[in-house]
Amino acid sequence: MRKTVIEACCAVVSIIAAGVVLFSMAPSEAAVANYPFTLPPSEQQHRPIVAISRFEVDVLVNGRTLEEYHARGRSYVEAIAGAEYEVRIRNPLPYRVAVALSVDGLNSIDARRTSAWNASKWVIEPYGTIHIGGWQMSSDRARRFYFTSERDSYAAKLGQTSNLGLISAVFFREIRPIPTPIAPPPRPYPGYEEDGLRREKRSEAPAPSAEAQGAAKERSDLLTRMPNDEYAATGIGRSVRNDVRWVNMDLDSRPAAEVTLRYEYYPALVRLGILPRQYDRPDSLRRREGATGFEDRRFSPEP
């Protein structure tokens, strides 16, 4: 189905490939489009099979990827109180895909709560990567994501608190795409050198501004005073420039893949059994469990 979409001109943070935003459909269109598309047999046999593991969704803080922990059939990351973050999404395919990205159950483009098919979407170019760092507020402005409490979250301000702590990305393929005749760049071998050529160093993330550092410290100080039973959510932060424009795109209504990430503060991850508890002082019970009956000693020592 032909769609009107927005192409990102500048990202909230650096965008490696141009991003696109897709308008959500009118109800009458959605009722028809929810039925699967049927392509001719000649095209069906050439349709690629997409594995969910090929799409990558990562959470970055200060340009560094948060470690993922896999448990309970889910992937978890540890939220950092007060820190701004961005979501990095990679397209491993040789043609464009559109991705509906929700944070705390709200679409990252218009903050609406809809199905993935009806949601406005970001579109990623072949083999492209985009970084979504905030809620899109207009055609040229966004407001940053940051980890905060449930009470301070953007979702709470909108009265939508039933899906906090979740980042979800649903991917849709372009119909009858024209494959791009390029190969994805190979991953560099660690420490690889040949013919005097060193592998290109990964660029350092830009240092946050004094304003951003001050806001992060204020949020962090607030969160450190919260009890351990406080849970993580995403706030609506400072305003940044992020230009987008509308374009057209045809999408298959069947999702190609879905990737979800759960985020929590450290105490919650401990209670869920995802991370081990850290002890500030020696654990007497564990010391006693490691006790032994004998050692190689000839006589009793003086106390």
SVG drawing of the C-alpha trace seen along z (x, -y; Angstrom):
<svg xmlns="http://www.w3.org/2000/svg" viewBox="-13 -25 67 56">
<polyline fill="none" stroke="black" stroke-width="0.4" points="0.0,0.0 1.3,-3.5 2.2,-5.5 3.2,-9.1 6.4,-9.1 8.8,-11.5 12.5,-11.3 14.9,-12.4 17.3,-15.2 19.1,-15.4 19.0,-12.9 18.6,-13.6 22.1,-12.2 24.2,-11.1 22.2,-9.0 24.3,-6.8 21.5,-6.2 18.6,-8.4 15.6,-7.7 11.9,-8.0 8.7,-8.5 5.5,-6.9 2.1,-8.4 -0.4,-6.2 -3.3,-5.1 -6.9,-6.2 -9.3,-3.6 -10.8,-2.7 -7.4,-2.0 -6.3,0.1 -9.3,2.3 -8.4,3.3 -4.6,3.3 -4.6,5.7 -5.2,8.6 -1.9,10.1 -0.8,9.0 -0.6,11.7 2.3,11.5 2.6,13.4 4.3,16.8 7.2,15.5 7.9,12.9 7.1,15.1 9.9,17.6 12.4,14.7 11.2,13.2 14.0,13.4 13.4,15.1 14.2,12.7 15.4,14.0 14.6,11.9 18.2,12.1 19.4,10.3 17.8,7.0 19.7,5.2 18.2,2.9 20.6,1.5 20.3,-1.1 23.2,-3.5 24.3,-5.9 27.1,-8.4 27.7,-6.5 28.3,-3.2 26.0,-0.2 24.3,1.1 25.0,4.7 22.0,7.1 21.1,9.9 18.9,12.7 16.5,14.4 12.9,15.3 12.7,15.4 13.5,11.7 16.4,9.3 17.1,6.9 19.3,3.8 20.2,1.9 18.9,-1.6 21.2,-4.4 19.3,-6.9 19.1,-10.3 21.1,-9.4 20.0,-10.4 19.9,-7.5 19.3,-6.6 18.0,-3.6 20.3,-2.3 18.5,-0.3 20.3,1.6 18.8,2.9 20.8,6.0 18.9,6.2 19.8,4.9 16.5,2.9 14.6,0.4 12.5,1.4 10.2,-0.6 10.3,-0.2 7.6,-1.2 9.5,-2.1 7.6,-2.4 9.1,-3.4 6.9,-2.7 4.1,-1.7 4.1,-5.1 5.1,-5.6 8.4,-7.5 7.1,-9.8 3.6,-10.9 3.3,-9.3 0.2,-7.4 -0.8,-4.0 -1.7,-2.0 -0.9,1.3 2.5,1.6 0.9,1.6 -1.0,-1.6 1.9,-3.3 4.0,-6.0 7.3,-4.5 11.0,-5.2 12.4,-3.9 16.0,-2.6 18.0,-2.6 19.6,0.7 22.2,1.9 21.6,-1.4 21.7,-2.4 19.6,-5.0 19.9,-6.5 16.6,-7.6 17.4,-9.7 14.0,-11.3 10.4,-11.9 9.7,-13.6 7.8,-16.8 7.6,-18.5 9.2,-18.4 12.4,-19.9 12.5,-19.2 12.7,-16.3 13.0,-15.9 15.5,-13.5 14.9,-10.2 16.3,-9.8 15.9,-7.2 13.7,-8.5 11.0,-7.3 7.5,-6.2 6.1,-9.4 8.3,-11.6 7.9,-9.7 6.4,-11.1 3.9,-8.3 2.7,-9.3 2.2,-12.9 0.0,-11.5 -1.9,-9.1 -0.5,-6.0 1.4,-4.0 0.5,-0.4 3.5,0.4 6.5,-1.3 9.9,0.2 9.7,1.6 11.3,0.7 9.7,2.4 10.7,2.3 8.5,4.0 9.9,4.1 8.0,4.1 9.5,4.9 9.0,2.7 6.8,4.2 8.7,5.0 11.9,3.4 14.8,2.7 17.8,4.4 20.8,2.2 23.8,3.9 26.2,3.4 27.5,5.7 27.5,4.8 31.0,3.8 32.8,6.7 33.4,6.5 37.0,5.6 39.2,8.3 40.4,7.0 43.9,5.7 44.1,6.3 47.0,4.6 48.2,5.3 50.5,3.4 50.9,0.6 47.1,-0.1 45.5,-0.2 41.8,0.4 39.8,-2.7 39.3,-3.7 35.7,-4.0 34.8,-7.7 34.4,-8.9 31.0,-10.1 30.8,-13.9 31.1,-15.1 27.7,-16.2 27.2,-20.0 27.4,-21.7 23.6,-22.1 23.1,-18.4 25.5,-17.5 23.8,-19.8 20.4,-18.4 21.6,-14.8 23.2,-15.5 20.0,-17.1 18.0,-14.0 20.6,-11.6 20.6,-13.4 16.8,-13.1 16.8,-9.5 19.4,-8.6 17.0,-9.7 14.3,-7.4 13.6,-4.0 14.9,-0.8 11.4,0.2 11.3,-2.6 11.1,-1.4 12.6,-2.8 10.7,-4.7 11.5,-7.2 11.1,-11.0 10.7,-13.7 13.9,-15.8 15.7,-18.7 14.8,-19.9 17.2,-19.2 17.1,-19.8 15.9,-16.9 14.7,-17.7 12.4,-15.2 10.5,-15.3 7.6,-13.2 8.1,-10.8 6.1,-7.8 6.7,-4.1 4.8,-0.8 4.9,1.7 4.0,5.4 1.5,5.5 3.1,8.7 5.8,7.8 9.2,9.1 10.5,9.2 10.0,7.8 12.6,7.0 11.8,6.0 14.0,4.8 13.1,4.5 14.9,2.0 15.1,1.7 17.3,0.2 19.8,2.5 17.6,3.3 14.8,4.5 17.1,6.6 18.4,8.2 14.8,9.0 14.0,10.5 17.1,12.7 18.7,11.2 21.7,9.8 23.5,11.1 23.2,9.1 26.4,7.1 27.4,6.9 28.9,3.8 30.5,5.8 31.7,9.4 28.8,11.9 29.2,13.9 27.0,16.7 29.0,17.2 32.2,17.2 30.8,19.9 29.7,22.0 33.3,21.9 34.8,23.2 37.2,26.2 38.1,28.7 41.8,29.0 44.9,27.3 48.6,28.2 49.8,27.0 52.0,29.0 51.1,27.2 48.5,24.8 49.5,21.1 49.6,18.5 46.4,16.3"/>
</svg>
